Amino acid sequence: MRRLALAAMVALSALAGPASLAAEPASPQPATPPPAAAYAMPDTEVFDLTARDEGGGGDGGGGGGQVYRIFVSRPSAPAPAGGYPVLYVLDANALFAGFAGERRLEEFGKVAGGGVMVVGIGYPTDQVYDMQRRLYDLTPPWPAHMPPAQAAMAGLKAGGNENFARFLLGQLRGEIAGRYPVSKERQSLFGHSLGGLFALHMLYTRPTAFEAIVAASPSQWWNDQSLLTEERAFAERLQAGRIDGPVSRVLVVAGERDTMGAIAVDADALSRRFDALSAYGLRTRHAQFDAEEHVTVPTRAITPSLRFVAGAF
């Protein structure tokens, strides 16, 4: 009898086991975290601007309804008398964040570059570069005979630099002046690679349009160095005293390993030619960054560029 009772108790325990386990509260599962928000850097703004037709090239850039994405990093301090100095930065999708972060840090540290308003000119894309748009906007037309080094690019559209120049100096400058208290006299330009080629084009063809120009790793090799023709014409005008108004100050930078198209060598040679023009009023600086390659030059150039534009380099 006792054996039967014991067996019954064991059987009941076995039957009750799963039920008792089921009755236990389940372990709390961790809550799914909400999705992270995108980071927006303080003191920055962005807007799109549709270019008007500035006189030709409506299917490429700088006119004819093309949309540009404009990035702005504005000092938090009130504008000084006369307005903020402005630095226009080309290829802003790639470069604006670096300039904006450094500008903000320098403002915190009360360094001169912190008082410069950075205006980046980019394109409506989340990619680092819009290669086709920038190729058109920043370059002169293809030559009659394509250089062998550029033969693979023959099917791409180039030659919109004059349309882009008109957009930059006309519509964009007017838009910025209407939105922000900026100085009309203290406006500068930064360009890297093809942007540096464009920056030098602006110096040679419109030598008083900017207070300062930074040409970082400029692609002077483009179109078999056709830019040299513009450079010689600029030098002749400067030496003859045929440029009215103050000529842009110029900073030329490159990397020690900036070997594509002999960019570092060409930048050094350019700086020496510029030195020869100092007697005619051209103020220039040149820097070569140790161990930097073509794609890393802009990051190293940010601090000296902001200080050069602010007049502190």
C-alpha positions, -999 to 999 in steps of 0.1 A, spaced: 0 0 0 28 24 9 45 15 -24 13 24 -43 10 57 -25 47 66 -33 42 57 -69 11 79 -70 30 108 -55 59 104 -81 33 103 -109 16 134 -97 49 152 -94 58 143 -130 24 155 -142 26 187 -121 62 195 -133 54 209 -167 24 227 -154 43 243 -126 71 253 -150 45 269 -173 31 288 -145 64 305 -138 67 340 -152 88 342 -184 121 361 -182 116 397 -194 129 402 -229 150 433 -236 130 460 -253 139 467 -289 158 500 -289 143 528 -310 161 535 -342 190 560 -339 185 594 -353 207 609 -380 233 634 -366 230 670 -375 259 692 -368 250 723 -347 253 757 -364 248 741 -399 220 745 -425 213 730 -459 191 739 -488 187 732 -525 191 759 -551 180 755 -587 203 773 -610 189 798 -635 200 797 -671 230 819 -669 237 820 -706 243 786 -721 251 750 -712 216 743 -698 220 705 -700 251 703 -678 255 725 -648 256 761 -637 223 768 -654 192 753 -671 175 740 -640 203 721 -624 200 717 -587 228 724 -562 228 714 -526 242 743 -505 256 736 -471 262 764 -446 282 765 -413 275 798 -396 293 812 -366 271 814 -335 285 848 -326 269 879 -341 283 890 -374 310 917 -371 306 951 -387 306 945 -424 294 909 -421 309 874 -419 338 865 -441 327 837 -464 346 806 -477 330 788 -506 340 751 -506 336 730 -537 328 693 -536 308 699 -504 293 664 -502 328 652 -495 344 682 -478 318 703 -460 316 683 -428 354 686 -422 354 723 -427 323 728 -406 337 708 -377 370 726 -377 353 760 -380 331 752 -350 361 740 -330 381 772 -338 351 793 -328 351 775 -294 388 781 -291 385 818 -302 408 811 -332 405 833 -362 390 807 -385 360 802 -363 346 835 -375 345 825 -411 311 813 -426 316 782 -447 293 778 -477 297 744 -493 286 738 -529 275 702 -536 248 681 -553 216 665 -543 231 631 -535 243 612 -504 273 599 -524 307 614 -516 310 628 -551 287 633 -581 314 625 -606 296 635 -638 283 668 -624 316 679 -610 334 669 -641 312 692 -662 311 721 -637 348 723 -629 365 718 -663 371 736 -696 359 721 -729 376 691 -743 404 700 -768 401 693 -805 425 664 -800 420 643 -769 451 638 -748 460 601 -745 458 603 -707 422 613 -710 411 591 -739 389 570 -717 369 601 -707 360 611 -743 324 601 -739 319 622 -707 305 657 -707 330 684 -698 334 721 -703 309 738 -680 334 758 -659 322 792 -673 285 784 -666 294 773 -631 315 805 -626 285 826 -635 262 806 -611 287 810 -583 294 847 -587 259 857 -596 230 836 -583 246 818 -554 264 849 -540 231 868 -542 212 840 -524 238 839 -496 238 877 -492 200 876 -490 200 849 -463 229 859 -441 249 890 -430 280 885 -450 309 907 -462 309 915 -499 346 922 -498 358 892 -478 347 862 -500 371 833 -507 372 800 -526 385 765 -518 389 738 -545 406 704 -545 418 684 -575 395 695 -604 382 720 -579 417 733 -576 418 735 -614 386 756 -613 400 778 -585 431 787 -606 408 793 -636 389 818 -614 422 835 -604 434 838 -640 402 850 -655 386 869 -626 416 879 -604 396 903 -582 365 881 -577 377 866 -544 398 880 -515 416 847 -512 418 814 -532 430 780 -520 440 756 -548 446 722 -532 463 696 -554 451 714 -585 449 692 -616 471 714 -638 478 684 -660 442 685 -674 440 688 -712 478 687 -715 482 716 -692 460 739 -712 456 760 -681 491 774 -686 477 796 -714 454 813 -690 482 816 -665 505 833 -689 478 858 -699 471 865 -662 508 871 -656 511 895 -685 481 915 -673 494 916 -638 529 927 -649 515 953 -672 493 968 -645 461 960 -663 442 945 -634 420 969 -615 415 962 -579 432 940 -553 442 906 -567 433 874 -548 457 861 -523 466 825 -532 474 794 -511 486 764 -531 489 730 -512 496 695 -523 507 662 -507 542 646 -507 527 615 -523 504 635 -546 518 619 -577 488 615 -600 494 637 -630 526 650 -613 504 672 -591 530 677 -563 557 686 -588 534 710 -607 522 726 -575 558 733 -565 566 747 -599 535 769 -598 544 784 -564 579 794 -578 563 811 -608 539 829 -584 569 840 -563 583 858 -594 550 878 -595 552 891 -560 569 923 -572 537 930 -591 514 926 -560 506 888 -560 506 874 -524 510 837 -523 518 808 -499 527 772 -506 526 741 -484 534 705 -491 520 680 -466 543 651 -456 531 616 -464 497 628 -477 482 614 -509 458 630 -533 426 620 -515 439 629 -481 451 664 -489 418 682 -483 416 670 -446 451 683 -439 443 716 -458 413 725 -437 430 743 -408 456 762 -429 428 772 -454 405 786 -427 434 806 -412 446 818 -446 411 830 -454 409 847 -420 442 864 -426 460 845 -398 483 821 -419 
